Amino acid sequence: MLFGETGFNPHKVMSTEYIREEHKKISPEAYNNNSILDGVGNKIGWVLEELLQVFRPDLTRENTFNHDFVTPYGTVDAKAKWVNKGGWPREDWAATVYDTSKHQTADYYIFGRVYVKIDNLGENYFPYGYICGGILREEFHDIGTHYNRGDREGDNGYKITDPCTNVRLDQLRPIAELEGNIVSPEKEENEEENWIAENL
C-alpha cells in the first residue's frame, strides 16, 4: 500500500549520515540555475528524494524527465518545499505544482517539506524533513486551485511568486509508513535535540 485511507498524517523523517555526506559532494553545476529558485529547489528536491527512500525503502529511484520513482502502484514525482522554522506542517499549508512542471506525467505526486538550517561555517544542512502526503496527479489538478504571479492564496494569504496549482496538505492522502526512522509530533522536540547533539 502506498497511501493510507484517510486523515492528515505527515511524518517527520530524520536525515542520515549518507544524506549529509552525499549532499556535500554535489557540485553546484549539477543544479539547474534557471529554475525558479536558482538551483536551490533542485537541492531540496534531492534531499526529499533521499528522505523518501529512508521512509519507503520499496520506492525504486528512477529519475527521468517525468518522474522520480517507480513503485508497484505507478510512477511518483516528489515535490519539495523548504522551511526554516520548526514545527509540524499545518493543514492549511499548500502542496504546490508549478506550471513549469505540469508537463510531467507521473501517476502520483508525493509532497514534502525539507527543514533547512545553517551551520557554523555558513553552509546549509538538512537535519530532517516531513513527508506530508500524496495524491493522484489527475486528482491534484482536478481539485487544485490555479494561481498567477501576485495572487494571494485563499487559505493563508501567502503571495504567489510564480504560476502554480495548489491544494491544501489536508487534501492529500497520508503515506503508509514502512520504515522505523519516523518521529511523532509528541517526540519531536527531544528527538531533534538528540539528533543535533549526536550529529553536528
N, C-alpha and C positions, 0 to 999 in steps of 0.2 A: 504493500500500500504506500502510495506516495503522499497522499493528503489524508488528514483526519476528516471527520464528518462535519463538525460544527465548532463555532467558537473562536474568539480572538485569543491566540495562544502562542505568542512569539517565544523563541528560545534563545538564550544567551549562550554563545559558544566561545570558549576561551581559545586564544591563539596558541600556537605550538612553537617549539624551538625551530622546527623546519621552516615554518612560515616566516618567522623573524629573520632567519639567516638567508633564506632564498630571496626575500624581499630586498635585502641589502645588495644582492648580486645583480639585480635587474638594471640594465642600462637605461638611462633616461631616453635614449634614442628608440627604445622599444615601445614607447608610448606614442600615441597619435596626438601630436601637438596641435592639430587642427580641431580637436574635439572641443565640445562646449566648455569643458573645464581645463583646457590646455594641458591635457595629458594626465591630470590628477584623477579624472574619472576612471581611466583605464587601470591605474594603480589600485584604486579602491575596488574596482571590479575583480582584479586578480586576487586580492585578499579575500573577498567574499567567496569566490570560487573555491579557494583553499579551505575556508571555514566550512563550506557546504560539504566538502569531502570528508572533513572530520565528523560532521554531523550525520551525513548519509554516505557511508562507505560504498553503498551499492550504486552510486552515481558514477558513470563512466565518462571521464573527461574526453571531449572531442570538440575542441574549439574550431568552429567553422564560421563562415560568413553569416549563418543563420541561427546557430545555437552553440551552447557551451557544453552540454552534457547529453548523453543518451541513456535512457532508462528503459525497463521493460514496458513502461506506460507511455513512452513517447519521448520527444526531444524537449530539452529545457534550456531556456535563456535566463541567466542570472542577472538581476538588476540591482545595483547597489547605490546607496547614498551614504555620505559620511556625516557623522555627528561629532561634536567636540564637547558635549556636555553629558554628564552621566544621567542615568535614569532610564527606566523601562520605556520602550516605544509606546506612544499613545494611540488610542483607537482612531483618532481623527487625523493622524499623520497620513501623508499621501504615499501611495505606491505609484511611481511615475514611469511612463514610457515616452521618451522624447520623439518628436516627429522624425528626427533624423534616423531613428532605428525602427520605424514602423514597417520597413521592408522585410525585416527578419521574420522567418516563418516557423519558429519553434512552436511545438504544440502547447507548451506551458511556459509561464513566467514564474520565477521564484524571486521574491524581493527580500532584501536585507539592508541593514544599517551597519556600517563599519565605524567603530569608535577610533578617533584619531587623537593621539597625544604627541607632545614634543619633548624629546629627551634633553639631557644636559648639553648636548652638542648642537642643539637646534634642529635635529632631524626628526621627521615624522616616524612614529611607530604605532602599531595597531594591536593593543592588548586583547581585544575581543570584538565580537560583532553579534548582531541579533539576526536570526532567521525569522522573518516576520510572517511569511505565509506564501501561498502560491495560488495560481488561478489559470484556467484555460485561456490561451491567447485570445480566442474569439470572444469568450465571455468578457474578458477585460475590456475589449474595445466596444462591446455591446453596452455595458453598464457604465463605462467611464465617462467622465466629463472632459471635453477638449477645451484647452485654454490657449490663448495667444499671448505673446510677449506683452507685459504690462497689466494683464488681467489680475484680479485678486481671487485667490482660491476661496470658495464659498464657506468651507467649514472652519478654516482657521485664519483667513485673511492674508495669507502669505502672498507676496507679489511674485508673479510668474516671470522668470527671466528668459525662457525660451519656449517656443510652442511645444505642447505636450498634451498627453491624456493622463488623467489621474483617477484612481479610485481610493477610497479610504482603506486603511490597513484592516479594519474590522470587516471589510467586504471580501478579504482573502480567506482561503481555506487554510487551516493550520496544517503544518507538515508533520507527518508521523515520524517520530524520532527513532533512530536505530543505535545511536552511539551514546556512551555514558558521559561524554565531556560537556555536559549541559548544566547550566546554573539556573535555579529557580529564582523568582523575584525575592523570596524571603531570605535566600542565602547570598544575594548579590553583593551586599556591602562587604561582608567578611571575605568572600571569595576574591573580590577584586583586590583588597588589601593584601591578602596572602599571595596572590599571583604576582603582584608588583614587587613585593618583598623578595620573592624567590627568583624572579627572572630579570630584574633591572638593577 
